Amino acid sequence: MRTMLDFMVKGLSACAAAFQFLTRLPVPVSLQYNDALFRRSVLFYPLVGAVLGLLLAAAGWALQGWLAPGVTSALLLSLWAAMTGGLHLDGLMDTADGILSHRSRERMLEIMKDSRVGAMGVIACSLLLLCKWTLLQQWLPLSWNGTAFLLPLVPLWSRWYMVVAIACWPYAREGQSGGGLGGFFRGLGARHLAVHTALALLLSAALVSLGGYSPLSSRGLLLIGAAAAASGLAGVAFSRWIARKLGGLTGDTYGALNELLETLLLLVVFSCIG
């Protein structure tokens, strides 16, 4: 009985840690953070993405028809960034500043640690937000009765891939002092990937069902399969390119990967709905 209770407490603590780390949603729980808690928390990254997506979809449903699509899209995009505290956008800007400087590996990593944002970071962030703003406008004319449950597939699968990237690529700042938050996640294994993938698939099946499709129907399988495949294939391509530049990945690059995949998945999932 005590073993089961300890298991539940560890699971709830890991879930709370995932929300506290990845979002600015109020989770009023005091946690003792350590490497083990960070590793357990990644199991719940798909759940965090699903919740963020549901909140975003609820806002889209509430605003639909009240304002011009461009204004509504801008408000949704602002909410999206606010719910994460701009964490992943910051990683995107730091990554762009470093990699697009075309310096040595060591200099790129130094640039990425600098809290100041350079021209490449601003350009990359502006272009990505412009793409997201445009893609969100394509979603707004859709009926939100079912679509509201399909939009969460986007942040769900982008965060699923973050865990894959953490587990499958070396940490670029290994051995460096002040190596950054990404170092807390070292040590993820096949069990972490299996559990968090199973959760991603279960959540996706539930969302597709709420969206009006059977998960085993051709449309349901297409939605889940396309989101998973696009996230995996594009994520691997981005990760390999970044790792060749830096010798591995960092916390900033995990955020950059999430932003890039969210943008791609907005297009892929929308194409499967239409």
C-alpha positions as CSV (number, residue, x, y, z in Angstrom):
1,M,0.0,0.0,0.0
2,R,2.8,2.4,0.9
3,T,4.6,1.5,-2.3
4,M,1.6,2.4,-4.3
5,L,1.1,5.6,-2.4
6,D,4.8,6.6,-3.0
7,F,4.4,5.8,-6.7
8,M,1.3,8.1,-6.9
9,V,3.0,10.9,-5.0
10,K,6.0,10.7,-7.3
11,G,3.8,10.7,-10.4
12,L,1.8,13.7,-9.2
13,S,5.0,15.6,-8.3
14,A,6.4,14.8,-11.8
15,C,3.2,16.0,-13.4
16,A,3.2,19.2,-11.4
17,A,6.9,19.8,-12.2
18,A,6.2,19.4,-15.9
19,F,3.5,22.1,-15.8
20,Q,5.6,24.4,-13.6
21,F,8.7,24.1,-15.9
22,L,7.0,24.4,-19.3
23,T,4.1,26.8,-18.5
24,R,3.1,29.8,-16.5
25,L,-0.2,28.1,-15.5
26,P,-0.8,28.3,-11.7
27,V,0.4,25.1,-10.1
28,P,0.6,26.1,-6.4
29,V,2.7,23.1,-5.2
30,S,6.1,23.3,-3.6
31,L,8.5,20.8,-5.1
32,Q,12.1,19.7,-4.3
33,Y,13.6,19.8,-7.7
34,N,16.4,17.4,-8.6
35,D,17.6,15.4,-11.6
36,A,15.3,12.5,-10.9
37,L,12.2,14.7,-10.7
38,F,13.2,16.4,-14.0
39,R,13.6,13.0,-15.7
40,R,10.2,11.8,-14.4
41,S,8.5,15.0,-15.4
42,V,9.2,14.5,-19.1
43,L,6.6,11.7,-19.1
44,F,3.9,14.3,-18.8
45,Y,5.1,16.7,-21.6
46,P,2.4,15.4,-24.0
47,L,-0.2,16.1,-21.3
48,V,1.1,19.7,-20.9
49,G,0.9,20.2,-24.6
50,A,-2.7,18.8,-24.7
51,V,-3.8,21.2,-21.9
52,L,-2.2,24.2,-23.5
53,G,-3.9,23.3,-26.8
54,L,-7.3,22.9,-25.2
55,L,-7.0,26.3,-23.5
56,L,-5.9,27.9,-26.8
57,A,-8.8,26.2,-28.6
58,A,-11.3,27.3,-25.9
59,A,-10.1,30.9,-26.4
60,G,-10.5,30.5,-30.2
61,W,-14.0,29.2,-29.8
62,A,-14.9,32.0,-27.5
63,L,-13.5,34.7,-29.8
64,Q,-14.8,33.2,-33.0
65,G,-16.9,35.7,-35.0
66,W,-16.4,38.6,-32.6
67,L,-13.3,40.2,-34.2
68,A,-11.6,40.2,-37.6
69,P,-9.6,36.9,-38.2
70,G,-6.3,38.8,-38.1
71,V,-7.0,40.3,-34.7
72,T,-8.3,37.1,-33.2
73,S,-5.2,35.3,-34.5
74,A,-3.0,37.9,-32.9
75,L,-4.8,37.5,-29.6
76,L,-4.5,33.7,-29.7
77,L,-0.8,33.9,-30.5
78,S,-0.3,36.3,-27.6
79,L,-2.1,33.9,-25.3
80,W,0.0,31.0,-26.6
81,A,3.2,32.8,-25.8
82,A,1.9,34.0,-22.4
83,M,0.9,30.5,-21.3
84,T,4.5,29.3,-21.8
85,G,6.2,32.5,-20.6
86,G,7.9,32.8,-23.9
87,L,10.2,30.0,-22.8
88,H,10.5,28.2,-26.1
89,L,10.6,31.5,-28.1
90,D,13.6,32.5,-26.0
91,G,15.3,29.2,-26.9
92,L,14.5,29.8,-30.6
93,M,16.1,33.3,-30.5
94,D,19.2,32.1,-28.6
95,T,19.6,29.1,-31.0
96,A,19.3,31.4,-34.1
97,D,21.8,33.8,-32.7
98,G,24.3,31.1,-32.1
99,I,23.9,28.8,-35.1
100,L,23.4,31.6,-37.7
101,S,26.5,33.4,-36.5
102,H,28.6,30.8,-38.4
103,R,31.3,30.9,-35.8
104,S,33.2,28.0,-34.2
105,R,31.2,25.5,-32.1
106,E,32.6,27.0,-28.8
107,R,31.7,30.5,-29.9
108,M,28.2,29.5,-30.9
109,L,27.6,28.0,-27.5
110,E,28.9,31.2,-25.8
111,I,26.6,33.4,-27.9
112,M,23.6,31.2,-27.0
113,K,24.4,31.7,-23.3
114,D,24.3,35.5,-23.7
115,S,21.1,36.9,-22.3
116,R,21.0,39.6,-25.0
117,V,19.1,38.9,-28.3
118,G,20.9,39.6,-31.6
119,A,19.6,40.4,-35.0
120,M,19.3,36.7,-36.1
121,G,17.3,35.9,-33.1
122,V,14.9,38.8,-33.7
123,I,14.5,37.8,-37.4
124,A,13.9,34.2,-36.6
125,C,11.3,34.9,-34.0
126,S,9.5,37.5,-36.1
127,L,9.3,35.1,-39.1
128,L,8.1,32.2,-37.0
129,L,5.4,34.3,-35.3
130,L,4.3,35.6,-38.7
131,C,3.9,32.0,-39.9
132,K,2.0,31.0,-36.8
133,W,-0.2,34.1,-37.1
134,T,-1.0,33.3,-40.7
135,L,-1.7,29.6,-40.0
136,L,-4.0,30.4,-37.1
137,Q,-6.1,32.5,-39.4
138,Q,-6.6,29.4,-41.6
139,W,-8.0,27.6,-38.6
140,L,-10.5,30.3,-37.6
141,P,-13.1,29.8,-40.3
142,L,-13.4,26.1,-39.4
143,S,-16.2,24.8,-37.2
144,W,-14.8,24.7,-33.7
145,N,-17.3,22.1,-32.5
146,G,-14.8,19.3,-33.3
147,T,-11.8,21.3,-34.4
148,A,-11.3,22.6,-30.9
149,F,-10.2,19.1,-29.9
150,L,-7.9,18.7,-32.9
151,L,-5.8,21.8,-32.4
152,P,-4.2,20.4,-29.2
153,L,-2.5,17.7,-31.3
154,V,-0.1,20.5,-32.4
155,P,1.4,21.4,-29.0
156,L,1.0,17.8,-27.8
157,W,3.2,16.2,-30.5
158,S,5.8,19.0,-30.5
159,R,6.4,18.4,-26.8
160,W,6.5,14.7,-27.4
161,Y,9.4,15.2,-29.7
162,M,11.3,17.4,-27.2
163,V,11.6,14.3,-25.0
164,V,12.9,12.3,-28.0
165,A,15.5,15.0,-28.7
166,I,16.6,15.0,-25.1
167,A,17.0,11.2,-25.0
168,C,18.5,10.6,-28.4
169,W,21.1,13.4,-28.9
170,P,24.1,14.1,-26.6
171,Y,24.0,17.3,-24.5
172,A,26.3,19.8,-26.2
173,R,27.4,21.5,-22.9
174,E,28.5,18.3,-21.2
175,G,31.2,19.0,-18.7
176,Q,30.9,22.8,-18.9
177,S,30.4,24.8,-15.7
178,G,26.9,26.4,-15.6
179,G,25.8,24.1,-18.3
180,G,22.2,25.2,-18.4
181,L,18.8,23.7,-17.5
182,G,19.0,21.2,-20.3
183,G,21.6,19.3,-18.3
184,F,19.1,18.3,-15.7
185,F,17.4,15.9,-18.1
186,R,20.4,13.7,-18.9
187,G,19.9,10.0,-18.4
188,L,16.6,9.5,-20.1
189,G,16.2,5.9,-21.5
190,A,13.9,3.7,-23.5
191,R,11.4,3.4,-20.7
192,H,10.9,7.1,-20.6
193,L,10.3,7.2,-24.3
194,A,8.0,4.3,-24.3
195,V,5.8,5.7,-21.5
196,H,5.6,9.2,-22.8
197,T,4.8,7.9,-26.3
198,A,2.0,5.7,-25.0
199,L,0.6,8.7,-23.2
200,A,0.8,10.8,-26.3
201,L,-1.0,8.2,-28.3
202,L,-3.7,7.8,-25.6
203,L,-4.3,11.5,-25.4
204,S,-4.4,11.8,-29.2
205,A,-7.0,9.1,-29.4
206,A,-9.1,10.8,-26.8
207,L,-8.8,14.2,-28.6
208,V,-9.7,12.7,-32.0
209,S,-12.7,10.9,-30.4
210,L,-13.9,14.2,-28.9
211,G,-13.4,15.8,-32.3
212,G,-15.9,13.4,-33.7
213,Y,-13.7,10.7,-35.3
214,S,-13.0,7.2,-34.2
215,P,-9.3,6.8,-33.5
216,L,-9.3,3.7,-35.6
217,S,-11.2,5.2,-38.6
218,S,-9.2,6.3,-41.6
219,R,-9.5,10.0,-40.7
220,G,-8.6,9.3,-37.1
221,L,-5.5,7.3,-38.0
222,L,-4.6,10.0,-40.5
223,L,-4.8,12.8,-38.0
224,I,-2.8,10.9,-35.3
225,G,-0.3,9.4,-37.8
226,A,0.3,12.6,-39.7
227,A,1.0,14.6,-36.5
228,A,3.3,11.9,-35.1
229,A,5.1,11.3,-38.4
230,A,5.6,15.0,-39.1
231,S,6.9,15.7,-35.7
232,G,9.3,12.7,-35.7
233,L,10.6,13.2,-39.3
234,A,11.0,16.9,-39.2
235,G,12.3,16.8,-35.6
236,V,15.0,14.4,-36.5
237,A,16.0,16.5,-39.5
238,F,16.2,19.7,-37.4
239,S,18.0,17.9,-34.6
240,R,20.7,16.4,-36.9
241,W,21.4,19.7,-38.5
242,I,21.7,21.5,-35.1
243,A,23.8,18.7,-33.6
244,R,26.2,18.9,-36.5
245,K,26.7,22.5,-35.7
246,L,26.9,22.3,-31.9
247,G,28.1,18.7,-31.3
248,G,24.8,18.0,-29.6
249,L,21.7,19.7,-28.3
250,T,21.0,22.2,-25.5
251,G,18.1,23.5,-23.5
252,D,17.7,26.4,-26.0
253,T,17.6,24.0,-29.0
254,Y,14.9,22.0,-27.3
255,G,12.8,25.1,-27.2
256,A,13.6,26.0,-30.8
257,L,12.6,22.5,-31.9
258,N,9.3,22.9,-30.2
259,E,8.6,26.2,-31.9
260,L,9.5,24.9,-35.3
261,L,7.5,21.8,-34.9
262,E,4.4,23.7,-33.6
263,T,4.5,25.8,-36.8
264,L,4.8,22.8,-39.1
265,L,2.1,20.9,-37.2
266,L,-0.3,23.8,-37.5
267,L,-0.1,23.3,-41.3
268,V,0.0,19.4,-41.3
269,V,-3.0,19.0,-38.9
270,F,-5.0,21.7,-40.8
271,S,-4.3,19.9,-44.1
272,C,-5.7,16.6,-42.6
273,I,-8.9,18.3,-41.4
274,G,-9.6,20.0,-44.7
